[in-house]
């Protein structure tokens, strides 16, 4: 091993055969070896040791506690879960190896073994373990440093007393860097012509030290620290760091090891932070880096605090200028509150009638009341958003989210209302190209999509609505981040828009168009808000429409995506290989639904799609090989669906384990239709509610597998 010449690594041998333990101990004489006769004995040995072993070499077949059980205990304990374990066994089957590795073993060696191979594997696994622990050490330390620097910044920016802030800093340094004394020294001269000591700290028993749980790895890097210090000693003036391993200190009248870092303010030397340890003590590179970071953070934070003070008067002027806008927003907010209070009562009362038997006329009146209440709530929300836009208060808050989940959840909200109107609601998502996780503002993206879908559902009485998401362009500025430009389109077969009014639909108010916009789009504010949000994101929005023929709204949206996060790859992870080899039959009258399902099921090897029952049944009779059948079920084709399902049931396919999945609208009629059919079919069946989404299909297959 090349980590250190003087230290021997410790190994625990666990084997119920005395001769094998002796043989292994003889082979591994370059290490400090401990012995145990089984898993229980190994746990007793571990409890007695002052230092955990660097590796455990264990047999599998042992009494009391075998090797697999020992692994379970080790991996469930925080103290022992990082110890590398090599299983040594005569069990040479692939299943045994997989079981051992699945339990958490780092390696697996089959008896009889080569002595040279054993030693090489032991050395390699110890080395890999040290590397892993060193990475964990660095990660833990980086997170701790980040939190400390943030705390320092917050204290100074909040205008805490400077002495209190400096005391907080030295206490936090003391908790992380063991030392006898800490000084903060100003560059100013005192009356005695010495530099002024701003703060002197000798520690306190009440302060709990912060210890990195992976410190033992760092302790093995002494040589690295010594080499670094030799470099720093020779180049300290250029780095703002000074190290004196054996310097006389006037204040305590003895030689000390001193680590010093400059504090620079406004490009001038303000002073130093000095840490003292006993003479010739070593300073680790991580400790030097931490002190340097704290010095830099003090510089940045205090400079920022000064800038805040200098800009205080200017900020007051800006605040005064914003009072009118704030007052306007407050008035709107108060008005909104006053309107929403009675509206909440109205909505509550109308919902109370859901379970009450009413006449047809009473039901119509309640529905009108509920619809009017929803529209007023929507108008209030739009007015508040417009006020925010005017006050430039709408900003995009970017965070990472699941892109497919957002679109699927959004369109799902309109499933019932579309089903009640017998409109086919379809989401066409480019799963083979689009990423799964992106960074953008999900709430504002959903707001735009919801507004467009809401308009389509309101003003489409027959046909279909399609939400299509694709990738328009892509650029790579970073290895791990890709900038994508999404194209989102909403098609409908609704009433369309008169070409004379299309140019005006994006405006907040248009006198010649207001009567139409109020009738078609509520207050006429939603599309204006959508346009502003899209443009804030850096995209564009437009519409193509013909009166009586339907509309197509589209907009572009910029996101940052993580590479290698394609959705299509998730299908292979969630669906087993055996399921992907099944043969699937789809019978659905709508071409758009068939195309979308075919696209989502691209990873299934055998998918046959038909628009009529005759074609589907004919294919089933010829092949006798289908495992799953998807059937579109509507009120006007329920008899055909029943006959087709019964005929499929009579065919001997998949050992009579054929699964039939009915595709229906998510409303009471759809549920009632499927309930009646399932009783009559009497075979494995399932329900897929529209809109059909990628995740719904995946869940269907997962349920079938289970």
Secondary structure, 3 states (H helix, E strand, C coil): CCCCCCCCCEEEEECCCHHHHHHHHHHCCCCEEEEECCHHHHHHHHHHCCCCCCEEEECCCCCCCCHHHHHHHHHCCCCCCCCEEEEEECCCCHHHHHHHHHHCCCEEEECCCCHHHHHHHHHHHHHHHHHHHHHHHHHHHHHHHHHHHHHHHHHHHCCCCHHHHHHHHHHHHHHHCCCCEEEEEEEEECCCCCEEEEEEECCCCCCCCCCCCCHHHHHCCHHHHHHHHHHHHHHHHHHCEEEEEEEEECCCCEEEEEEEEEEEECCEEEEEEEEEEECCCCCCHHHHHHHHHHHHHHHHHHHHHHHHHHCHHHHHHHHHHHHHHHHHHHHHHHHHHHHHHHHHHHHHHHHHHHHCCCCHHHHHHHHHHHHHHHHHHHHHHHHHHHHHHHCCCCCCCCEEEEHHHHHHHHHHCCHHHHHHCCCEEEEEECCCCCECEEEECHHHHHHHHHHHHHHHHHCCCCCEEEEEEEEEEEEECCCCEEEEEEEEEEEECCCCCCCCCHHHCCCCCCCCCHHHHHHHHCCCCHHHHHHHHHHHCCCCEEEEEECCCEEEEEEEEEEEEECCCEHHHHHHHHCCHHHHCCEEEEECCCHHHHHHHHHHCCCCCEEEEECCHHHHHHHHHHHCCCCEEEEECCHHHHHHHHHHHHHHHHCCCHHHCCEEEEEECCCHHHHHHHHHHHHHHCCCEEEEECCCCHHHHHHHHHHHHC
